[in-house]
Amino acid sequence: MTALPRYVLITPARNEAEFIELTLKSVVAQTVRPLKWVIVSDGSTDGTDEIVSKYAAEYPWIELLRMPERRERHFAGKVLAFNAGQAKVRDLPYEVIGSLDGDISFEPDYFSFLLGKLAEDPGLGLVGTPFHEESSHTYDYRFASIEHVSGACQVWRRECLEEIGGYVPVKGGLIDHIAVLTARMKGWKTRTFTDKVCNHHRAMGTAQQSLLVSRFKNGAKDYAIGNHPIWELFRTTYQMTKRPFVVGGLMVGFGYFWSLIRRVERPVSRELMAFQRRQQMRRLISLPTGSRAPRDQSLASSS
């Protein structure tokens, strides 16, 4: 049997008291535990710290790191929290590092499964699984790329994450998406393995906003990451088949084309945007035959 690489986990957590104990129980139950798990409380005020402290007192490989409280909630803060946690494990002898949200749960062999995939293929730089939400269905992978890895749990080969320079602190989001695209652009393979799934307990993008506002913002993010307009038309149509039917998809399209009309500045390089669009056009060409483009991105996903 191939030896599994050693791993550490980082969880940026901001006011996750409602769900973080589910994540704690899932990691504690793993058949292969991490060398270290740093949970970075990003100014939490809802009891998150107390819940984590209880587990840290029982399991010495769990550490709570508190960040200063901040008023504004944005994705750049998540990157700063992740970086603070990463600094805590810098000197540990690990080969794999996982970015784990504080509102998911999974089976006891979840990480051993993903570590095994990395051990089998040295070209894999990032692995993960689909996530399931009670309010929606897991992605239909006839229409979604297995090369996009959800930000709910991204398991990185250390070498890969360091080569891409880590996550980019973009306030408006896209941090997971940019990291995946950059890894692929640099020649690493990224892969979602559909054999397993994790459960995401908070609907994506609804922490402080309505579902329709979330869909509008997803469209704006699609523009920001550089999605091709033709691709976005297909994505909008696809999203119209999901709840809330029609209007949800229209809001995605409205968010994208509103940003396009206003010529909003994008947080990604021209090189990365060109890479993204080439992959999307390959994906569209492959759709009529049901084949997969060698490099693509999901019609269903938006980081």
N, C-alpha and C positions, 0 to 999 in steps of 0.2 A: 504494500500500500504506500502511495506517495505521502511523504511527510507534509503536514499542513504548515503554512507559514504562520509566524507569530503576528498577532494583530493588536491594535489599540483602537479605542472608540472615542469620538468627540461628539458631545451633544450640546449645541447651543439651545438654551431653553429660556423662553420669556413667558412668564405667566402660564405655565403648563400644568398647574395643580390638578386640573380636571382629569388629565389622561396620563401623566408621567409615571404613575405607579404601574400602569399596564406595561410600559416600556421597561421599567426597572425589573419587574417580575420576569419579563421575557428574557432579558440579558442574564439575570441571575440563574435562570433555568437552562442556559445553553450547555450543550454537551462539551463544547470547547469555549472556555471563557477567555476574555481579552487579558493581556498583560496589565492593562490599565484602562479605565474608563473615566474620562474627565467630563463632568457635566457642568457646563458653564452657565450659571444663572445670569442672564443678561438684564439685570435690574428688575428681577421679578418681585412682585408685591402681593402675590395671592396665596402664599403658602407653599410654593414650589420648593423653596430652599429647605423648609422643615421636612418635607417628604423625602427629599434626596439625602439630607443629613441623617435621617433614620437608617437608611440603607448603607450609607457610607460608614456609619459606626459599626455595622455588622460585617461588612465586606471591605477589607482594607484596600482592595484594588479599585474601588470606586472613590472618586474624589470630587468634592463640590468646590467650584471656583466661582466666586462672586464678582461680577462686574458692577461698576457704578450704575446707579439708577439713571435712566434717561427718559425724557418725556416723549420724544418722537419714536415711532415704531417704523423701522425700515430694514431692508434686506442687507444693507451695508453693515448694520449692527450685528447681523448674524455672522458675517465674515470676520469681523473683529473679534467676536466671541470664539469662533472656531480657531482663529489664529492664536488666541490666548491659551486655548486648550492644547493646541498643537505644540506650543512652546513648552508646556509642562511635560510632554512625552518625548521631547527632542532627543534626549540621551538614552532612551530605552532601545533595546535591540529588537526592533520590530521590522517586518517587511511589508505589512499591510495596515492601512489606516481607514477607519470607517467614519463617515459623517452620518449621524443618526438623529432623526427628528425625535422630539420628546412626546409624540402623540401617536406612536405606532406600536403594534404588538406582532409577534410571530412565533413560530414553532421552535422547540428546543434544538433542532439540528439546522437552524437557519444559517448561522455563520459557518458552521463546518461545511455545509453545502457550498457556499460561495467561496470559501477558502480553498476548497478542493478544485473548483473551476480555475482559480488563479494558479494553483500548483500544477495543473495539467497543461496549461498554455502560457508560456512566458511572454507571449505577445499581447496578452490581455492586460490592459492598464486599469480598467474599471469594470466592475460587475455589480449587478443588482437584480431585483425581481420586480414584477408588477405589484402595484398596491391596489387594495380593494377598499372602497368606501361603502358604508351601508346605504348612502343616498344615491349611489350610482352603480354601474356595472364595471367590472374590470375591463380594461381595454380589449377590444377584439383585435388580435394580432394578425388578422388578415389585412388590416388597414393601418397597423401601427408598427413602427420599426423596432426590432429587437436591439438596435444599436443605440437607442436613446435610453438612458438610465435615470429613473426617477430620483429627484432630490430627497425623497423621504428617507432613503437609505442608499448611500453611495459608498461602495467598498473599493478603495483605491490601492493599487500597488504603489508603495511609497515612492519608488523611482519615478513613476508616471506623474503623480501629483506634484512632486518637486520640479520635474522638468517643465510643466506648464506654468509654474509659478504660483500654484494654489488658486484659490477662488478670487475673483475680481469683485471688490466691494462696490457694487452698483446699487444705489438706494432703491431704485424702482423694481428690483428683482432680476431674474435671468441668471443669477450667479451659478446655479447648478447647470443650466443649459450651456452657458458660455464655456464652462469647464469641460463638459462632454465634447463639445465641438472642437475646442482647442486640442484636446487629447487626440481626437481622430485626425485632425489636420496635421499633427506632428507624427502620425504614423502608428499610434497605438490603437488596438482594438478595444471597443467598448461593447458591452453585451448585457441585455436583460434576459435572464433565464426564467422561462415561464413554468418550470417544473414546480416552483414554489411561489408563494405570495405573502406579502405582509398586509396587515390590516391598518388602515389609516382612519383614525377615529374623529378627526375634524375635517369637514369638507374643505378641499383645497381653496385657498384664497378668500375664505369667509370669516377670518378671525375678527375683522372689524368692519365688514361691509356686506351688502346684500349680494345674492348670487348674480343678479344681472349686472351690477357694478363690477363684480369680479370678472364676468365674461368680457365686458368692455375693456377692462384693464388687460386681460389676456390678449385681446386683439392688439392693443397698444404695444404689448411686449413682443408679439409676433413681428410687428413693424421694427421694433428696436433691435431685435436679433438679426434682422435682414431677410425675413421671409420674402420669397418672390411673390408679386401680386397674383400671378396665375395660381400658384400654390395656395395662396390665402383664399381665393374664391372656392377652391375645392374644399379647403378646411372649413370655411363658413358653411358650405352646403352640408358637409358631414356633421357639423355640430348642431345643425337644425334638426337632425334626427334624434338628438339627445334631449333629456329634460333640462330646462323647460323647452319643450318642442318649439321649433321655428324661431321664437323670439331670442332664445339663448344664442343660437348661431348668428342671428342678425346682429346681436350686440358685439360678438367677436369681430365680425366684418366691419361694423361701424367703428370699433376701436382702432382697427388697423388702418382703414382708409381715412379716418379723421387725422391720425398722426401723419399719414402720407401727404394729405392736402396741406397740412401745416408745416411739413418738412422738419419734423422734430429731429433733433440731433441724436444719432445712434451711439450707444456706448461700446460698439465693437469696431474692430478694424475693417478696412475695405477687404483685406485678405480673407478674414474670417467670414465676412458676408458673402464674398464670391464663392468660397468653399461651400457654405450653406446652400446657396442657390443651385450650384451644380448638382449637389446631392438630391435636392428636391426635384429638379427636372428629371434626373435619372429615375427617381421614384415614380413620378407621374407617368413616364414612358413605360415603366414596368407594370403599372396597375392593370391595364386591359388584359394582359396575359396571366395575371396573378402571380408573376414572378417577383423576386425581390431584387432591388438594385443593390450592388455591392456596398454602397454607402448611402444611407438615407436617414430620414428623421420622421417622426410620427405625425400623421394627420390628426391624431387624437390628442397629442400631448402639448403642453405649454408650460415651461418652467416658470 
